[in-house]
Amino acid sequence: MAQPRILVTGAGGIAGVNFVRALRASSRHYYIAGTDYNRFHLEYPDVDARYQTPRHDDRSFVSTVAKIVRRESIDFLHPQPSSEALVISLRREEVDARVFLPPGGLMKKAQDKLVSQRILEKAKVPVAATMALRRDLDVGAAFKLLGRPLWVRARHGAGGRLSLLCNTPQEAEHWVKLWALRGVKVSEMILQEYLPGRNVAWDSVWKDGRLITSYARERLEYPFKHVSPSGITGTPSVARTVHDRKINDVSVSAVRALGKSPNGAYSVDLKESTTGVFCVTEVDAGKFHTTMPLWGLAAFKILRMPWYANLADLYVRIGLGEEIPGSIPQTNLIPAGYYLLRDMDVGAFLWREDGWKRRLL
Protein backbone atom coordinates (compact mmCIF):
# COMPACT_ATOMS: atom_id res chain seq x y z
CA MET A 1 0.00 0.00 0.00
CA ALA A 2 1.02 3.66 -0.34
CA GLN A 3 2.88 5.22 2.55
CA PRO A 4 0.28 5.71 5.31
CA ARG A 5 -0.05 9.30 6.48
CA ILE A 6 -0.61 9.58 10.24
CA LEU A 7 -1.46 12.56 12.45
CA VAL A 8 -0.66 12.34 16.18
CA THR A 9 -2.16 15.07 18.36
CA GLY A 10 -0.48 15.87 21.66
CA ALA A 11 2.68 14.57 20.01
CA GLY A 12 4.92 16.70 22.24
CA GLY A 13 3.91 15.01 25.49
CA ILE A 14 5.85 12.02 26.83
CA ALA A 15 3.24 9.56 25.58
CA GLY A 16 3.06 11.25 22.18
CA VAL A 17 6.83 11.24 21.75
CA ASN A 18 6.91 7.54 22.68
CA PHE A 19 4.08 6.75 20.27
CA VAL A 20 5.88 8.43 17.36
CA ARG A 21 9.15 6.76 18.35
CA ALA A 22 7.50 3.33 18.24
CA LEU A 23 5.97 4.01 14.82
CA ARG A 24 9.42 4.97 13.51
CA ALA A 25 10.63 1.44 14.37
CA SER A 26 8.01 -0.11 12.06
CA SER A 27 8.92 -1.53 8.65
CA ARG A 28 5.92 0.41 7.31
CA HIS A 29 7.77 3.79 7.03
CA TYR A 30 4.90 6.02 8.06
CA TYR A 31 4.62 9.70 7.19
CA ILE A 32 3.87 11.31 10.57
CA ALA A 33 2.59 14.81 11.29
CA GLY A 34 2.31 15.99 14.89
CA THR A 35 0.42 18.65 16.79
CA ASP A 36 0.69 20.15 20.26
CA TYR A 37 -0.56 23.31 21.91
CA ASN A 38 2.83 23.84 23.60
CA ARG A 39 5.23 25.22 20.98
CA PHE A 40 8.30 24.10 22.94
CA HIS A 41 7.12 20.51 23.42
CA LEU A 42 6.34 20.38 19.71
CA GLU A 43 10.10 20.21 19.09
CA TYR A 44 10.42 16.82 20.85
CA PRO A 45 8.77 14.25 18.55
CA ASP A 46 10.44 12.85 15.42
CA VAL A 47 7.74 13.98 13.00
CA ASP A 48 7.72 15.04 9.35
CA ALA A 49 5.52 18.08 9.96
CA ARG A 50 4.67 20.06 13.11
CA TYR A 51 1.63 22.18 13.87
CA GLN A 52 0.72 24.17 16.95
CA THR A 53 -2.96 23.89 17.85
CA PRO A 54 -5.23 25.40 20.52
CA ARG A 55 -5.94 23.44 23.69
CA HIS A 56 -8.55 20.71 23.51
CA ASP A 57 -11.08 22.92 25.33
CA ASP A 58 -10.79 25.71 22.76
CA ARG A 59 -13.72 25.94 20.32
CA SER A 60 -11.37 25.96 17.36
CA PHE A 61 -9.39 22.84 18.35
CA VAL A 62 -11.32 20.32 16.23
CA SER A 63 -11.63 22.64 13.23
CA THR A 64 -7.88 23.29 13.38
CA VAL A 65 -7.14 19.54 13.47
CA ALA A 66 -9.57 19.03 10.57
CA LYS A 67 -7.70 21.63 8.49
CA ILE A 68 -4.39 19.89 9.18
CA VAL A 69 -5.93 16.55 8.18
CA ARG A 70 -6.98 18.02 4.85
CA ARG A 71 -3.72 19.84 4.25
CA GLU A 72 -1.60 16.75 4.99
CA SER A 73 -3.99 14.22 3.34
CA ILE A 74 -4.04 12.25 6.58
CA ASP A 75 -5.25 8.64 6.49
CA PHE A 76 -5.36 7.98 10.25
CA LEU A 77 -5.70 10.30 13.23
CA HIS A 78 -4.41 9.28 16.66
CA PRO A 79 -5.26 11.78 19.43
CA GLN A 80 -2.84 10.79 22.21
CA PRO A 81 -4.07 12.71 25.31
CA SER A 82 -7.36 11.39 26.65
CA SER A 83 -8.75 14.94 26.76
CA GLU A 84 -8.11 15.40 23.02
CA ALA A 85 -9.29 11.88 22.22
CA LEU A 86 -12.63 12.59 23.90
CA VAL A 87 -13.20 15.81 21.95
CA ILE A 88 -12.27 14.14 18.65
CA SER A 89 -14.53 11.15 19.35
CA LEU A 90 -17.49 13.37 20.19
CA ARG A 91 -16.99 15.34 16.95
CA ARG A 92 -15.45 12.70 14.72
CA GLU A 93 -17.76 13.49 11.79
CA GLU A 94 -15.94 16.83 11.42
CA VAL A 95 -12.57 15.21 10.71
CA ASP A 96 -12.02 13.45 7.38
CA ALA A 97 -9.66 10.70 8.57
CA ARG A 98 -9.95 7.27 10.14
CA VAL A 99 -9.86 7.07 13.93
CA PHE A 100 -9.79 4.03 16.20
CA LEU A 101 -11.73 5.30 19.21
CA PRO A 102 -14.67 4.17 21.34
CA PRO A 103 -17.87 6.23 21.08
CA GLY A 104 -17.60 9.64 22.71
CA GLY A 105 -20.39 8.95 25.18
CA LEU A 106 -18.63 5.83 26.46
CA MET A 107 -15.33 7.69 26.74
CA LYS A 108 -17.02 10.45 28.72
CA LYS A 109 -18.39 7.92 31.24
CA ALA A 110 -15.03 6.18 31.53
CA GLN A 111 -13.15 9.42 32.17
CA ASP A 112 -15.39 10.17 35.14
CA LYS A 113 -13.98 8.00 37.96
CA LEU A 114 -17.15 8.19 40.02
CA VAL A 115 -19.51 7.28 37.18
CA SER A 116 -17.27 4.47 35.91
CA GLN A 117 -16.83 3.01 39.40
CA ARG A 118 -20.61 2.83 39.83
CA ILE A 119 -20.97 1.09 36.45
CA LEU A 120 -18.27 -1.45 37.35
CA GLU A 121 -19.69 -2.06 40.82
CA LYS A 122 -23.12 -2.73 39.34
CA ALA A 123 -21.50 -5.28 37.00
CA LYS A 124 -19.85 -6.94 40.04
CA VAL A 125 -16.34 -6.01 38.94
CA PRO A 126 -14.07 -5.59 42.02
CA VAL A 127 -13.47 -1.88 42.59
CA ALA A 128 -12.03 0.42 45.22
CA ALA A 129 -14.96 1.65 47.34
CA THR A 130 -15.69 5.22 46.25
CA MET A 131 -17.87 8.04 47.59
CA ALA A 132 -18.84 11.36 46.04
CA LEU A 133 -17.89 14.46 47.98
CA ARG A 134 -20.72 16.86 48.80
CA ARG A 135 -20.81 19.95 50.96
CA ASP A 136 -23.18 18.20 53.37
CA LEU A 137 -21.13 14.97 53.55
CA ASP A 138 -19.97 13.88 57.00
CA VAL A 139 -16.32 13.18 56.16
CA GLY A 140 -15.78 11.55 59.54
CA ALA A 141 -18.55 9.04 58.78
CA ALA A 142 -16.95 8.41 55.36
CA PHE A 143 -13.67 7.52 57.08
CA LYS A 144 -15.51 5.06 59.32
CA LEU A 145 -17.14 3.48 56.28
CA LEU A 146 -14.14 3.37 53.93
CA GLY A 147 -11.42 2.97 56.55
CA ARG A 148 -8.24 4.97 57.02
CA PRO A 149 -6.18 6.21 55.38
CA LEU A 150 -8.19 7.00 52.26
CA TRP A 151 -7.58 8.83 49.02
CA VAL A 152 -9.02 12.21 48.16
CA ARG A 153 -8.75 12.63 44.38
CA ALA A 154 -10.33 14.29 41.37
CA ARG A 155 -13.06 12.63 39.34
CA HIS A 156 -11.36 13.58 36.08
CA GLY A 157 -7.77 13.72 34.86
CA ALA A 158 -4.63 11.61 34.90
CA GLY A 159 -1.33 11.60 36.77
CA GLY A 160 -2.86 11.42 40.25
CA ARG A 161 -4.59 14.76 39.71
CA LEU A 162 -5.45 16.51 43.00
CA SER A 163 -4.85 13.28 44.94
CA LEU A 164 -3.71 13.01 48.54
CA LEU A 165 -3.67 10.05 50.92
CA CYS A 166 -5.32 11.38 54.08
CA ASN A 167 -5.07 9.84 57.55
CA THR A 168 -7.78 11.92 59.21
CA PRO A 169 -11.04 13.63 58.25
CA GLN A 170 -9.40 16.97 59.06
CA GLU A 171 -6.67 16.39 56.47
CA ALA A 172 -9.27 15.51 53.85
CA GLU A 173 -11.40 18.55 54.65
CA HIS A 174 -8.40 20.91 54.44
CA TRP A 175 -7.28 19.38 51.14
CA VAL A 176 -10.72 19.86 49.60
CA LYS A 177 -10.97 23.43 50.95
CA LEU A 178 -7.56 24.28 49.48
CA TRP A 179 -8.64 23.24 45.99
CA ALA A 180 -12.02 24.89 46.42
CA LEU A 181 -10.17 28.17 47.05
CA ARG A 182 -8.38 27.54 43.74
CA GLY A 183 -11.64 27.16 41.87
CA VAL A 184 -12.18 23.39 41.96
CA LYS A 185 -15.78 22.43 42.69
CA VAL A 186 -16.37 20.13 45.65
CA SER A 187 -18.35 17.86 43.33
CA GLU A 188 -15.15 17.27 41.32
CA MET A 189 -13.57 15.49 44.31
CA ILE A 190 -14.13 11.92 45.48
CA LEU A 191 -13.11 9.78 48.45
CA GLN A 192 -11.67 6.38 47.61
CA GLU A 193 -10.66 3.36 49.64
CA TYR A 194 -6.92 2.85 50.16
CA LEU A 195 -5.71 -0.51 48.88
CA PRO A 196 -2.19 -1.37 50.14
CA GLY A 197 -1.19 -4.05 47.65
CA ARG A 198 0.42 -4.10 44.22
CA ASN A 199 -0.17 -1.20 41.82
CA VAL A 200 -0.83 -2.60 38.33
CA ALA A 201 -1.38 -1.13 34.86
CA TRP A 202 -3.07 -3.18 32.09
CA ASP A 203 -3.11 -2.08 28.45
CA SER A 204 -5.22 -3.64 25.71
CA VAL A 205 -6.34 -3.34 22.08
CA TRP A 206 -9.91 -4.27 21.07
CA LYS A 207 -11.67 -4.55 17.73
CA ASP A 208 -15.45 -4.71 17.45
CA GLY A 209 -15.85 -6.33 20.86
CA ARG A 210 -12.93 -8.76 20.53
CA LEU A 211 -9.82 -8.52 22.68
CA ILE A 212 -6.85 -8.50 20.29
CA THR A 213 -4.01 -8.43 22.80
CA SER A 214 -2.95 -7.10 26.21
CA TYR A 215 -0.18 -7.08 28.78
CA ALA A 216 0.26 -5.96 32.40
CA ARG A 217 3.00 -4.54 34.55
CA GLU A 218 3.42 -3.59 38.17
CA ARG A 219 4.40 -0.01 38.97
CA LEU A 220 7.25 0.06 41.48
CA GLU A 221 8.55 3.65 41.55
CA TYR A 222 7.50 7.09 40.33
CA PRO A 223 9.84 9.88 39.21
CA PHE A 224 10.12 12.94 41.47
CA LYS A 225 7.77 11.31 43.98
CA HIS A 226 9.37 13.41 46.75
CA VAL A 227 7.89 16.61 45.27
CA SER A 228 4.34 15.26 44.98
CA PRO A 229 2.05 15.28 48.05
CA SER A 230 0.60 11.92 46.98
CA GLY A 231 3.94 10.35 46.00
CA ILE A 232 2.41 9.65 42.57
CA THR A 233 3.48 11.57 39.49
CA GLY A 234 1.53 9.77 36.79
CA THR A 235 3.94 7.59 34.88
CA PRO A 236 6.36 5.18 36.60
CA SER A 237 10.14 5.31 36.51
CA VAL A 238 10.34 1.59 37.38
CA ALA A 239 7.81 -1.03 36.32
CA ARG A 240 7.93 -4.82 35.88
CA THR A 241 5.93 -6.99 33.49
CA VAL A 242 3.70 -9.55 35.22
CA HIS A 243 1.55 -12.50 34.17
CA ASP A 244 -1.46 -13.02 36.41
CA ARG A 245 -4.76 -14.50 35.34
CA LYS A 246 -6.60 -12.59 38.07
CA ILE A 247 -5.36 -9.28 36.65
CA ASN A 248 -6.38 -10.27 33.13
CA ASP A 249 -9.81 -11.51 34.15
CA VAL A 250 -10.70 -8.42 36.20
CA SER A 251 -9.41 -6.05 33.52
CA VAL A 252 -11.33 -7.74 30.71
CA SER A 253 -14.50 -7.70 32.83
CA ALA A 254 -14.01 -3.99 33.54
CA VAL A 255 -13.68 -3.08 29.86
CA ARG A 256 -16.70 -5.17 28.88
CA ALA A 257 -18.77 -3.63 31.69
CA LEU A 258 -18.37 -0.17 30.16
CA GLY A 259 -19.70 -1.10 26.73
CA LYS A 260 -20.92 -4.08 24.72
CA SER A 261 -18.46 -3.76 21.84
CA PRO A 262 -15.09 -2.33 22.94
CA ASN A 263 -13.12 -0.74 20.13
CA GLY A 264 -9.63 0.77 20.22
CA ALA A 265 -7.29 1.17 23.18
CA TYR A 266 -8.32 0.61 26.79
CA SER A 267 -6.10 1.04 29.85
CA VAL A 268 -7.01 -0.21 33.32
CA ASP A 269 -5.48 0.73 36.69
CA LEU A 270 -5.74 -1.77 39.53
CA LYS A 271 -4.67 -1.99 43.17
CA GLU A 272 -4.47 -5.17 45.21
CA SER A 273 -6.44 -5.49 48.45
CA THR A 274 -5.22 -7.04 51.70
CA THR A 275 -6.94 -10.28 50.66
CA GLY A 276 -5.20 -10.43 47.26
CA VAL A 277 -8.13 -9.20 45.18
CA PHE A 278 -7.24 -6.87 42.32
CA CYS A 279 -9.65 -3.94 42.37
CA VAL A 280 -10.12 -1.49 39.52
CA THR A 281 -9.43 2.14 40.40
CA GLU A 282 -9.76 3.57 36.88
CA VAL A 283 -10.54 2.58 33.27
CA ASP A 284 -9.53 4.89 30.45
CA ALA A 285 -11.37 4.15 27.21
CA GLY A 286 -9.63 5.24 24.04
CA LYS A 287 -6.18 5.70 25.56
CA PHE A 288 -3.03 3.73 26.31
CA HIS A 289 -0.84 4.32 29.33
CA THR A 290 2.16 6.59 28.72
CA THR A 291 4.74 3.80 28.52
CA MET A 292 2.76 1.44 26.27
CA PRO A 293 4.72 2.46 23.14
CA LEU A 294 8.03 1.97 25.00
CA TRP A 295 7.09 -1.53 26.12
CA GLY A 296 6.03 -2.37 22.57
CA LEU A 297 9.23 -0.91 21.18
CA ALA A 298 11.32 -2.91 23.67
CA ALA A 299 9.46 -6.14 22.85
CA PHE A 300 10.00 -5.65 19.11
CA LYS A 301 13.46 -4.09 19.06
CA ILE A 302 15.24 -5.77 21.99
CA LEU A 303 13.32 -9.00 22.63
CA ARG A 304 12.96 -9.60 18.86
CA MET A 305 9.27 -10.40 19.12
CA PRO A 306 7.02 -10.30 16.00
CA TRP A 307 6.04 -6.93 14.52
CA TYR A 308 2.68 -6.93 16.29
CA ALA A 309 4.42 -6.71 19.68
CA ASN A 310 5.09 -3.10 18.71
CA LEU A 311 1.67 -2.10 20.01
CA ALA A 312 1.61 1.37 18.50
CA ASP A 313 2.22 -0.15 15.07
CA LEU A 314 -0.44 -2.83 15.62
CA TYR A 315 -2.97 -0.23 16.80
CA VAL A 316 -2.43 1.97 13.74
CA ARG A 317 -2.64 -0.92 11.29
CA ILE A 318 -5.92 -2.10 12.80
CA GLY A 319 -7.17 1.49 12.73
CA LEU A 320 -6.33 1.64 9.02
CA GLY A 321 -8.54 -1.40 8.44
CA GLU A 322 -5.84 -4.01 7.90
CA GLU A 323 -6.44 -7.68 8.63
CA ILE A 324 -5.56 -8.80 12.15
CA PRO A 325 -3.16 -11.78 12.43
CA GLY A 326 -4.71 -14.76 14.20
CA SER A 327 -1.48 -15.64 16.01
CA ILE A 328 -1.53 -12.73 18.46
CA PRO A 329 -1.93 -13.83 22.11
CA GLN A 330 -4.90 -12.14 23.78
CA THR A 331 -3.13 -11.78 27.14
CA ASN A 332 0.43 -11.70 28.50
CA LEU A 333 1.83 -10.40 25.20
CA ILE A 334 5.16 -9.38 26.74
CA PRO A 335 7.21 -11.91 28.77
CA ALA A 336 7.08 -11.52 32.56
CA GLY A 337 10.01 -10.40 34.69
CA TYR A 338 11.31 -7.54 32.56
CA TYR A 339 11.80 -4.14 34.18
CA LEU A 340 11.56 -0.81 32.36
CA LEU A 341 13.89 1.68 34.07
CA ARG A 342 13.53 5.30 32.97
CA ASP A 343 13.96 8.82 34.25
CA MET A 344 14.63 12.34 33.03
CA ASP A 345 17.98 12.75 31.24
CA VAL A 346 19.10 9.14 31.85
CA GLY A 347 17.33 7.35 29.00
CA ALA A 348 15.49 4.06 29.36
CA PHE A 349 16.70 0.51 30.00
CA LEU A 350 15.20 -2.96 29.86
CA TRP A 351 16.52 -4.98 32.80
CA ARG A 352 16.12 -8.34 34.54
CA GLU A 353 16.95 -9.38 38.08
CA ASP A 354 19.72 -11.70 36.83
CA GLY A 355 21.67 -8.62 35.74
CA TRP A 356 20.81 -8.71 32.03
CA LYS A 357 20.37 -5.16 30.71
CA ARG A 358 19.84 -3.43 27.38
CA ARG A 359 19.58 0.28 26.65
CA LEU A 360 16.30 1.15 24.94
CA LEU A 361 16.76 4.92 24.70
N, C-alpha and C positions, 0 to 999 in steps of 0.2 A: 504494500500500500504506500501511498505518498507519505512524506514526512508529516506525522501528526503535529498539529499546532495547539499548544496547551497554554492556558492562562492560569496562573496561580495568584490569587489575591492574598494579601497579608504575607507576601513572600519575604519580607524583611524581618519577620519575627523568627525566633529560634526554630519553631516547627516548620515554618515556610522555607527557611534556608535548608533544613534537613530534607524536606520533601523534594526540593529542586535538586539537591545533591544526589539523592537516591535515583531520581529520574535520569540524571547524567550518567549513571553507571549502567543503564540499560543498553542493550544492543540496538534498540529502536531508534536512537538518535533523534529525540524530540526537539522541535523548535519550542522554546519556552519564553513567554512574556511574563513579567511579574508586576504586581502593583503593591503599594503600601501608602498609608497616609503620612508616615514619617519619612521625610526626604533623606534623612541620614541612614536609617535602617535599609532603605531601598538600595543602598550601595552594597549590601552584604551578599545577596543571592547571585548565583552564577546563571544569569538569564540573558537572553538575546535582546530583549527590549524591556525598558523600565518606565513605569508610569506612576506618578503620584496621584492619589485619589482622595476624596473627602473621607471622613470617618463613616463607619457603617450606619450611624444614626443621622447622617446628613441626608436631606431629601434627594440630593443629586447623586448619591453614591451609586445606586443601581443604574441610572441613566449614563453615568460616566463609564461604568464597567461595560455597559452595552455598546457604547461608542468604541471602546478599545477592542471589544470582540469583533465588531465590524471592520475596524481599521486593520486589525491583524489577521483577519480571516480565521478566527479561532475555532477549532473543532470541539475542544473539551475545556470546560471551566471547572477549576477546583478552588473553591473558597476555603482557605485553611482555617482562619479563626472561626470559632463556633458562632460568634456574633455576626460575622459577615455571611457565613453559611446559612443562618436562619433568614436573614433579609433576602438573600438570593433565592432561597427555596420558596419563600412566600410570594416572590415576584418573578418566578422563573420564566413566565411567558414573555417578559420584557427583554430577555437576553437570548439571542439567536446562537446558542451553542449547547452541546450536550452537557448535562450535569449528572452526577451520581449521588443524589441526596434523597433522604426520606421526605415525605410531605411536610410542608411548613408547620401545619398544625401539630403534628406529632413531635417535631423538633421543639416547638414552643413548650409543650408539656414536659418534655424530657429535660429542658434547660431550667425548669423550675423545680428545685430540689424537694420542695414540700409537696407539690402536685404529683411528681413522679413517685415519691415515697408512698403516697396514699394509693396510687395505682398498683404498685408492686405489692404492697401489704394486702390489698384486696385479692390479688392473684396468689397469695400465700408464698411469695418469694421472701426469703429472710432479709430483713432490712434493719438498719439502726433505728431504734425508736426515735421519733421526731415529733416535735410540737411547734405549732405556730406561735410567734410572739404577738401579744396584743397589749394594749395599754392597761387593760384591766386584769391581765394574767397575774396570778400569784406565783412569782418565780420560786419562792421557797417551796411551795407545793410541787412545782415542776421538778425541783431537785429531789424531793422525796420519791416522786414517781419514776424518774429516769435514772436516779442514782447520782453519785458524785465521784469524780469531776464530770462535767459534761461540756460539750462544745456549744459555743454561740457562733453562728456563721450566717453568711448571706444566702438567700434563696437562689440567687443567680450569680454566675461568674465562676471563673476558674482560678487556680493558683492559691487555694485557701483564702479566697477573698473575705475580708472582714472577720476571719475566724480567730477565736481565742478559747483555749481550754480553761474553764473556770472551776475553781474549787468551792466557791461559796455563792449564794444568791447575790450577795453584795457586789462581788466581782462582775457577775453577769449584768446586773443592773447598771453599774457604772460604764461597762463596755458599750451597752446599748445606748445609754445617754450620750456618751462621747460621739458616737456616729450620728445620733439624732441631731446633735449640735452642728454636725458637718453636712446636714441635709439628707441623711439616709432615713427613710421612713421606718418606723418600728415594724410595720408589716413585711419589710424586706428581710427581717432577721428571723432565724429559727433556732430552737434548742434541739440538740441531738445527742443521743446516748454516746458515751465514750466506750469504745471497744479496744481493749489493750493488746490484742494479738497482731498477727502479721498484716501488713499493709500491701495490698495487691492491686495491680493494674492488669486489665484484660482487654486486648484489642481484637477486633473481628471485622471481616468483610462478608456482606450478605448480598444475595441477588434474588429478587422476587420471592422472598420468604425462605430461601435456602441458605444455610450457613456454608460459606465457601471455605474459609479457614480462620484460624485464631491462634493466639499464643498468650501466655501470662508471665508476668515477672513480679517479684517482690521488691518493693522499694525499701532500701536500707538506710540511705542518707540523702539529705537535701543540701544544696549549696546555700551558703550564707544563712544557715538556719539560726545563727546567733543574733542576727539583726531582725528576725521576724518574731513578733510576740507569740505566734503559734508554733514556731519551729518548723513550719512548712512553707516552702517557697515555690510550690507548683510542680516543678519537674525535678526528678531525682538526680543526684550526682553519682549515686551507686545503686544499682539494681541488679537482680539475679533472676534468670529465667527459671521457672518452676513448672512441673507437670503435676497436676492434682485434679482428679476427676470431680471432686466437690466444687472446686473453683469453676471448672468448665460448666458443670450442670447448673449451678446457681446463675452464672452469667448468661447462659443461653436462655434460661427461664425468664430472666429480667428483660432481655431484649424482646422476647416474644410477648411478654406481658404488656409492652408499650404499644404494640401494633401487630396486626395479623400477618403482614407481609413485609418484614424488614428488608430494606434496600440501601446499600451503601455501607459506610463505615459506622461502627458503633463501638464506643469505649465504655468500660464498666470499672468503677472503683469499688473495692471491697475491703472490709476490715474483719479480722477474726475475733470471735467472742471468747470468753473464758472457757467455754465448753467446746471450742474447736469448730464452731459453725461460722462459715463465711457469710457475712451480711453485706448487702449492697448499700453503699452510701451515696452513690451517684451513677447515673447512666447518661452519657452524652450521645445523642443520636445525630449522625451526620458528621462526626469528627473522630479522628484518631488522637491518641495521646501524643505529646510532643516528640517523644523519642521513637515512635513507631518507625519512621523512615530510617533511623540509624540502626535499629535492630534488623530491619530488612536488608539494609546495605551490608551489615556485618555478616548476616547469614549467607548472602549471595557472594560477596567479595572475599571474605576471609574463610568462612566454613565451606565454601564451594558448593552450596546448595543450588538446586535448579532455579531458573530465572524467576519463577513465581514466588520464591522466598523473599524477593525484593518487593515488599508489600505495596510500596508506592507505585511501582511499575504494574503490578497485578491490578491494583485498583483502577488505574487509568485505562488499562486495556479493556477491563470489563465495562467501564464507563463509556468507552468508545464502541461498545457492542460486539467485541470479539468473543469467540467461543471460549468457554472455560474448560481447561484441562480436567479430566476426571481423576487424575492421580494426586490431586492436592489433598493433604490430610485436613480434616475439618477442625481438629484441635491439636495442641502441642506442636505447632509448626516448627518452632525453633528448639533445638536440643536443650535439655535442662542443665543447670550448673554453670552457665556462662554469666559472667558479670560484665556489665557495661560501666566503666569508670570514666567520668567526664567532669570537667569544671572549666571555669573561665580561664582562658589563656594557656591551658595545659593540653588541650586536645582531647581525644577520646581513645580509650583502650578496651579491647575485649580480653578478659582475664579468666583464669580458672584457679581453683584453690591448690592445684598441684604445681603452680608456678608458671604454667604456660601463659604467654601474653603476646598479643599482636596490637600494633597501633592501627586504629581505624581512621583517625583524623590527626 
